[in-house]
Amino acid sequence: MSEHALFQDVIRKRRSVRKFEAGRSISRDVLQRIVDCGRWAPSGANVQCWDFIVVDDPAVRDRVMAVFLRQAQRLVDHAKGFPAVKKTYLANTIAIIFVLGDPRWKACFPQATTEEWDAEYRANNEAIFLCSLGAAIQNIQLGVAAESLTSAWLSGGGEDKTNRELAEVLGYPTWMKAYGTIPIGTAAIAGLSDNCCIGTAISHANTGSTRKSISTKARSAPSPCIATTKP
């Protein structure tokens, strides 16, 4: 089997799981290999606009879990259209990796030379910034899978109030933001795969056909997420 095929196997076995086996542990060497996958992610202008924090101390993990329990309750109280998953499963994680975004690196992205184009390039710079962070988060998720571990995909740290509480626990400045929170552990249940088929996700840009191809795809409308399945 080729190396390419092996990498595809890692991609396909990645799952988001929210029930971990208690009492498991891994070495710092394994955690470093996982985080190093994030370090190798592509980024706009290669600015590497991230920092990583690894929480593997149980006392700090419990403080982080308390932050996310409050965050989950705010979803119940003030939001709709998204599953407010109770974050008690964080108690059984081996480690939690945070991907912080450093907005100062946006200065390296294209800057408008006139007021007319300012809004255009500000929006584009935000997209470059978030796509870069997403690449680092995904690389870490795949690094977890490559170590035969599992993870979940949490975005709640990107909420301002949650970020302020996390910054107080973890000691980073509040002008940075925890866009990615990646709990790591050994799955106590099997994660489900409900990805759309390749035929409904891809369009080939043949002359004059791309817009028609995208507009006529038989892909179901978005529905509320199920908390135990892969996002």
C-alpha positions as CSV (number, residue, x, y, z in Angstrom):
1,M,0.0,0.0,0.0
2,S,1.3,3.4,-0.9
3,E,2.1,6.2,1.6
4,H,-0.7,8.2,0.0
5,A,-3.2,5.5,0.7
6,L,-2.1,5.2,4.3
7,F,-2.6,8.9,4.8
8,Q,-6.1,8.6,3.4
9,D,-6.8,5.9,5.9
10,V,-5.8,8.3,8.7
11,I,-8.2,10.9,7.4
12,R,-11.1,8.4,7.1
13,K,-10.7,7.0,10.6
14,R,-10.8,10.4,12.3
15,R,-13.9,10.8,14.4
16,S,-15.3,13.3,16.9
17,V,-16.1,11.3,20.1
18,R,-17.6,12.7,23.3
19,K,-17.2,9.8,25.5
20,F,-13.6,8.8,26.6
21,E,-12.3,5.9,28.6
22,A,-11.2,7.0,32.1
23,G,-7.7,6.4,33.5
24,R,-5.7,6.5,30.2
25,S,-2.5,8.3,29.7
26,I,0.1,9.0,27.0
27,S,3.7,10.3,27.1
28,R,4.7,13.9,26.5
29,D,6.5,12.6,23.4
30,V,3.2,11.5,21.8
31,L,1.7,14.9,22.6
32,Q,4.6,16.7,21.1
33,R,4.2,14.7,17.9
34,I,0.6,15.6,17.7
35,V,1.2,19.3,18.3
36,D,4.0,19.2,15.8
37,C,1.4,18.3,13.1
38,G,-0.2,21.6,13.8
39,R,3.1,23.4,13.4
40,W,3.5,22.1,9.9
41,A,0.1,23.4,8.7
42,P,0.0,25.8,5.8
43,S,-0.9,29.4,6.6
44,G,-1.4,32.7,4.7
45,A,2.0,34.1,3.8
46,N,3.4,31.4,6.0
47,V,2.9,33.6,9.0
48,Q,1.9,30.7,11.3
49,C,-0.5,32.8,13.2
50,W,-1.0,30.4,16.1
51,D,0.2,29.3,19.4
52,F,-0.6,26.0,21.1
53,I,-1.3,25.2,24.7
54,V,-1.3,21.6,25.9
55,V,-3.3,20.9,29.1
56,D,-2.4,17.5,30.6
57,D,-2.4,18.4,34.3
58,P,-5.7,17.1,35.9
59,A,-6.1,20.1,38.1
60,V,-5.9,22.5,35.1
61,R,-8.1,20.2,33.0
62,D,-10.8,20.4,35.7
63,R,-10.7,24.2,35.7
64,V,-10.9,24.2,31.9
65,M,-13.9,21.8,32.1
66,A,-15.7,24.2,34.5
67,V,-15.3,26.9,31.9
68,F,-16.9,24.7,29.2
69,L,-19.7,23.6,31.5
70,R,-20.7,27.2,31.9
71,Q,-20.3,27.7,28.1
72,A,-22.6,24.8,27.4
73,Q,-25.2,26.2,29.8
74,R,-25.1,29.6,28.0
75,L,-25.9,27.7,24.8
76,V,-29.0,26.3,26.4
77,D,-30.0,29.7,27.8
78,H,-29.2,32.0,24.9
79,A,-28.7,30.1,21.6
80,K,-30.5,27.8,19.3
81,G,-29.8,25.6,16.2
82,F,-26.7,24.0,17.8
83,P,-26.5,21.1,20.2
84,A,-25.6,22.2,23.7
85,V,-23.5,19.2,24.5
86,K,-22.6,18.8,28.2
87,K,-18.9,19.0,28.5
88,T,-18.5,16.6,31.5
89,Y,-16.7,14.1,29.2
90,L,-13.7,16.4,29.4
91,A,-13.0,14.8,32.8
92,N,-11.8,11.7,31.1
93,T,-9.5,13.3,28.5
94,I,-5.8,12.5,28.3
95,A,-5.0,16.0,27.3
96,I,-6.7,19.1,25.8
97,I,-4.9,21.1,23.1
98,F,-5.8,24.7,22.5
99,V,-5.1,26.5,19.2
100,L,-4.8,30.2,19.8
101,G,-5.1,32.8,17.0
102,D,-2.7,35.7,17.1
103,P,-4.4,38.6,15.1
104,R,-1.2,40.6,14.9
105,W,-0.2,38.5,11.9
106,K,-3.0,39.9,9.9
107,A,-0.7,42.8,9.2
108,C,1.2,40.5,6.8
109,F,-1.9,39.9,4.6
110,P,-2.9,42.2,1.8
111,Q,-3.7,45.7,3.0
112,A,-5.9,48.2,1.1
113,T,-4.2,51.3,-0.3
114,T,-7.5,53.3,-0.5
115,E,-10.6,53.6,1.7
116,E,-12.7,52.2,-1.2
117,W,-11.0,48.8,-0.8
118,D,-10.5,48.7,3.0
119,A,-13.6,46.7,3.8
120,E,-12.9,44.2,1.0
121,Y,-9.3,43.4,2.2
122,R,-10.2,43.5,5.9
123,A,-12.8,40.7,5.2
124,N,-10.3,38.8,3.1
125,N,-7.7,39.1,5.8
126,E,-10.1,37.6,8.4
127,A,-10.8,34.7,6.0
128,I,-7.1,34.1,5.5
129,F,-6.6,34.2,9.3
130,L,-9.4,31.8,10.1
131,C,-8.5,29.4,7.2
132,S,-4.9,29.3,8.5
133,L,-6.1,28.4,12.0
134,G,-8.5,25.8,10.6
135,A,-5.6,24.1,8.8
136,A,-3.6,23.9,12.1
137,I,-6.6,22.5,13.9
138,Q,-7.2,19.9,11.3
139,N,-3.6,18.9,11.2
140,I,-3.7,18.3,15.0
141,Q,-6.9,16.3,14.6
142,L,-5.3,14.1,12.0
143,G,-2.2,13.8,14.2
144,V,-4.4,12.5,17.0
145,A,-5.9,9.9,14.7
146,A,-2.4,8.8,13.5
147,E,-1.6,8.0,17.1
148,S,-4.7,5.7,17.3
149,L,-6.3,8.1,19.7
150,T,-9.5,10.1,19.2
151,S,-10.6,13.7,19.7
152,A,-13.5,16.1,19.6
153,W,-14.0,19.4,17.7
154,L,-14.9,22.2,20.1
155,S,-15.3,25.8,19.0
156,G,-16.8,27.4,22.1
157,G,-13.5,28.9,23.1
158,G,-14.0,31.4,20.3
159,E,-16.9,33.0,22.2
160,D,-15.7,36.2,23.9
161,K,-16.8,35.3,27.4
162,T,-15.5,31.8,27.2
163,N,-12.2,33.0,25.8
164,R,-11.8,35.5,28.7
165,E,-12.4,32.7,31.2
166,L,-9.9,30.4,29.4
167,A,-7.3,33.1,29.2
168,E,-7.6,33.5,33.0
169,V,-7.1,29.8,33.6
170,L,-4.3,29.3,31.0
171,G,-2.5,32.6,31.2
172,Y,-2.6,34.0,27.7
173,P,-3.6,37.5,26.7
174,T,-7.3,38.1,26.0
175,W,-6.5,39.7,22.6
176,M,-5.6,36.2,21.5
177,K,-8.5,33.7,21.1
178,A,-8.9,30.0,21.6
179,Y,-10.4,29.2,18.2
180,G,-9.7,25.5,18.5
181,T,-10.2,23.2,21.5
182,I,-9.2,19.6,20.9
183,P,-9.9,17.1,23.7
184,I,-7.8,13.9,23.3
185,G,-8.5,10.5,24.7
186,T,-9.3,6.9,24.0
187,A,-12.8,6.4,22.7
188,A,-15.3,4.6,24.9
189,I,-17.8,4.5,22.1
190,A,-17.4,4.3,18.3
191,G,-17.8,7.6,16.5
192,L,-20.3,7.5,13.6
193,S,-19.4,8.6,10.1
194,D,-22.2,10.6,8.3
195,N,-20.2,12.6,5.7
196,C,-21.9,13.3,2.4
197,C,-20.8,11.2,-0.6
198,I,-18.1,12.6,-2.9
199,G,-20.6,13.0,-5.7
200,T,-22.6,15.7,-3.9
201,A,-19.5,17.5,-2.5
202,I,-17.4,18.0,-5.6
203,S,-17.9,19.9,-8.9
204,H,-15.4,20.0,-11.8
205,A,-14.9,23.4,-13.3
206,N,-15.6,22.6,-17.0
207,T,-16.4,25.6,-19.2
208,G,-19.9,26.9,-18.5
209,S,-20.9,24.0,-16.3
210,T,-19.7,24.7,-12.7
211,R,-22.6,27.0,-11.6
212,K,-25.2,24.5,-13.0
213,S,-23.4,21.6,-11.3
214,I,-23.4,23.3,-7.9
215,S,-27.0,24.5,-8.1
216,T,-28.5,21.1,-9.1
217,K,-26.7,18.9,-6.5
218,A,-29.1,16.6,-4.7
219,R,-27.8,17.4,-1.3
220,S,-30.2,17.6,1.6
221,A,-30.7,20.9,3.5
222,P,-28.8,21.4,6.7
223,S,-30.5,19.9,9.8
224,P,-29.8,20.2,13.5
225,C,-26.6,18.3,14.5
226,I,-26.7,15.1,16.5
227,A,-24.3,15.4,19.4
228,T,-22.9,11.9,19.2
229,T,-22.0,12.0,15.5
230,K,-19.2,13.5,13.6
231,P,-19.7,17.2,12.8
